[in-house]
């Protein structure tokens, strides 16, 4: 058995996985990773990336560059031009990121779920009753980014960004094992609530949720990092028009984006639980 297969077998054991990725000093480890990943020293960089490859299926063949200044530079890599073209159909809302599809479906009044049998409320997630009303009985989908994936995320449709609410919190792992064990996990972790509206005035909201080792969320249109040093909740009003596929920002490791859409939107045929999806691929369809 190879070292990689042995590590994989161990981490598939739920108790061991949960212990290694959650029963640790999460905040301190996350701050350390934020510092360590930015060290621009060739030996540290090369050993870190080699270790990352050992623990994951990291593939850099799509990366725009292959020589990185640091581990952080590799985490937040750009792709070669043209690799994630958004679906051109104006009625299609696309995935904002490369991800594994998690829980999705109709919001039952104001209740959604992180895994089967584990509900949470829109109010706990969003913190604003007015935004909750905008998504009552709407649609939701959970998109989980693994550590080896492309970490940048993009506008899922033509829309206008009107506000970002940053909500401070914990940094639990967001893998399926933790989601089964930690009640209302997404509502406990750090997250940014990106409020947008479509040309019709309807709300479409993105909620990037941080996780262990995610040192920060970068939002280009705010030109700032949101992380543990950002005291919160913090509200950032803005008025920014974006087009489908425009880059909005990045995670510095891997995490989750929850997409909230209007009630009459339908999921596209490729939306299947546990399936992989890429940025720009169809996610939801809005009526013509």
WOCORRA-V805825 format. One record per pair of residues at least 12 apart in sequence whose C-alpha atoms are under 7 Angstrom apart, sorted by sequence separation. I is the first residue (numbers start at 1). J is the second residue. If there is no record, write none. Layout:
[[I | J] [I | J]]
//
This chain:
[[103 | 115] [110 | 122] [194 | 206] [215 | 227] [271 | 283] [193 | 206] [194 | 207] [63 | 77] [64 | 78] [193 | 207] [268 | 282] [63 | 78] [64 | 79] [192 | 207] [268 | 283] [63 | 79] [64 | 80] [191 | 207] [192 | 208] [267 | 283] [268 | 284] [62 | 79] [63 | 80] [172 | 189] [191 | 208] [192 | 209] [267 | 284] [268 | 285] [62 | 80] [170 | 188] [171 | 189] [191 | 209] [266 | 284] [267 | 285] [169 | 188] [170 | 189] [171 | 190] [190 | 209] [191 | 210] [265 | 284] [266 | 285] [169 | 189] [170 | 190] [189 | 209] [190 | 210] [265 | 285] [266 | 286] [169 | 190] [189 | 210] [265 | 286] [49 | 71] [168 | 190] [189 | 211] [265 | 287] [48 | 71] [167 | 190] [168 | 191] [186 | 209] [167 | 191] [45 | 70] [166 | 191] [167 | 192] [45 | 71] [110 | 136] [166 | 192] [109 | 136] [110 | 137] [165 | 192] [166 | 193] [221 | 248] [109 | 137] [164 | 192] [165 | 193] [220 | 248] [40 | 69] [107 | 136] [108 | 137] [164 | 193] [165 | 194] [219 | 248] [220 | 249] [40 | 70] [107 | 137] [164 | 194] [219 | 249] [39 | 70] [106 | 137] [107 | 138] [163 | 194] [164 | 195] [218 | 249] [219 | 250] [38 | 70] [106 | 138] [107 | 139] [163 | 195] [218 | 250] [37 | 70] [38 | 71] [106 | 139] [107 | 140] [162 | 195] [217 | 250] [218 | 251] [37 | 71] [38 | 72] [105 | 139] [106 | 140] [161 | 195] [162 | 196] [217 | 251] [37 | 72] [105 | 140] [161 | 196] [216 | 251] [217 | 252] [245 | 280] [104 | 140] [105 | 141] [160 | 196] [161 | 197] [216 | 252] [104 | 141] [159 | 196] [160 | 197] [174 | 211] [214 | 251] [215 | 252] [103 | 141] [104 | 142] [159 | 197] [160 | 198] [173 | 211] [214 | 252] [103 | 142] [159 | 198] [171 | 210] [172 | 211] [173 | 212] [214 | 253] [102 | 142] [158 | 198] [159 | 199] [171 | 211] [172 | 212] [213 | 253] [214 | 254] [101 | 142] [102 | 143] [171 | 212] [101 | 143] [102 | 144] [100 | 143] [101 | 144] [99 | 143] [100 | 144] [211 | 255] [99 | 144] [100 | 145] [210 | 255] [99 | 145] [209 | 255] [210 | 256] [98 | 145] [209 | 256] [208 | 256] [209 | 257] [208 | 257] [4 | 54] [207 | 257] [208 | 258] [4 | 55] [98 | 149] [206 | 257] [207 | 258] [98 | 150] [206 | 258] [207 | 259] [206 | 259] [205 | 259] [206 | 260] [97 | 152] [205 | 260] [97 | 153] [204 | 260] [205 | 261] [96 | 153] [97 | 154] [204 | 261] [96 | 154] [203 | 261] [204 | 262] [96 | 155] [203 | 262] [96 | 156] [168 | 228] [202 | 262] [95 | 156] [125 | 186] [94 | 156] [125 | 187] [93 | 156] [94 | 157] [124 | 187] [168 | 231] [93 | 157] [115 | 179] [120 | 184] [168 | 232] [114 | 179] [115 | 180] [118 | 183] [167 | 232] [168 | 233] [166 | 232] [167 | 233] [126 | 193] [166 | 233] [167 | 234] [165 | 233] [166 | 234] [134 | 203] [165 | 234] [166 | 235] [165 | 235] [164 | 235] [165 | 236] [164 | 236] [163 | 236] [164 | 237] [163 | 237] [76 | 151] [162 | 237] [163 | 238] [75 | 151] [76 | 152] [162 | 238] [161 | 238] [162 | 239] [161 | 239] [162 | 240] [160 | 239] [161 | 240] [160 | 240] [161 | 241] [160 | 241] [174 | 255] [159 | 241] [160 | 242] [159 | 242] [158 | 242] [159 | 243] [158 | 243] [157 | 243] [158 | 244] [155 | 242] [157 | 244] [155 | 243] [156 | 244] [155 | 244] [156 | 245] [58 | 148] [155 | 245] [57 | 148] [154 | 245] [155 | 246] [56 | 148] [154 | 246] [155 | 247] [154 | 247] [155 | 248] [153 | 247] [154 | 248] [153 | 248] [153 | 249] [152 | 249] [153 | 250] [152 | 250] [151 | 250] [152 | 251] [151 | 251] [151 | 253] [151 | 254] [147 | 253] [147 | 254] [146 | 254] [145 | 254] [146 | 255] [145 | 255] [144 | 255] [145 | 256] [144 | 256] [143 | 256] [144 | 257] [142 | 256] [143 | 257] [142 | 257] [143 | 258] [142 | 258] [141 | 258] [142 | 259] [140 | 258] [141 | 259] [140 | 259] [141 | 260] [140 | 260] [139 | 260] [140 | 261] [139 | 261] [138 | 261] [139 | 262] [138 | 262] [139 | 263] [135 | 260] [138 | 263] [135 | 261] [137 | 263] [135 | 262] [27 | 171] [26 | 171] [22 | 172] [22 | 173] [21 | 173] [86 | 244] [18 | 177] [86 | 245] [18 | 178] [14 | 177] [103 | 273] [101 | 272] [102 | 273] [101 | 273] [102 | 274] [101 | 274] [76 | 250] [100 | 274] [101 | 275] [100 | 275] [101 | 276] [76 | 252] [100 | 276] [101 | 277] [75 | 252] [99 | 276] [100 | 277] [75 | 253] [99 | 277] [98 | 277] [99 | 278] [33 | 213] [72 | 252] [98 | 278] [34 | 215] [97 | 278] [98 | 279] [30 | 212] [33 | 215] [97 | 279] [30 | 213] [95 | 278] [96 | 279] [29 | 213] [30 | 214] [31 | 215] [95 | 279] [96 | 280] [30 | 215] [95 | 280] [26 | 212] [94 | 280] [95 | 281] [94 | 281] [95 | 282] [94 | 282] [95 | 283] [93 | 282] [94 | 283] [92 | 282] [93 | 283] [94 | 284] [93 | 284] [92 | 284] [93 | 285] [87 | 280] [92 | 285] [86 | 280] [87 | 281] [91 | 285] [92 | 286] [84 | 279] [85 | 280] [86 | 281] [87 | 282] [91 | 286] [84 | 280] [91 | 287] [91 | 288]]
//
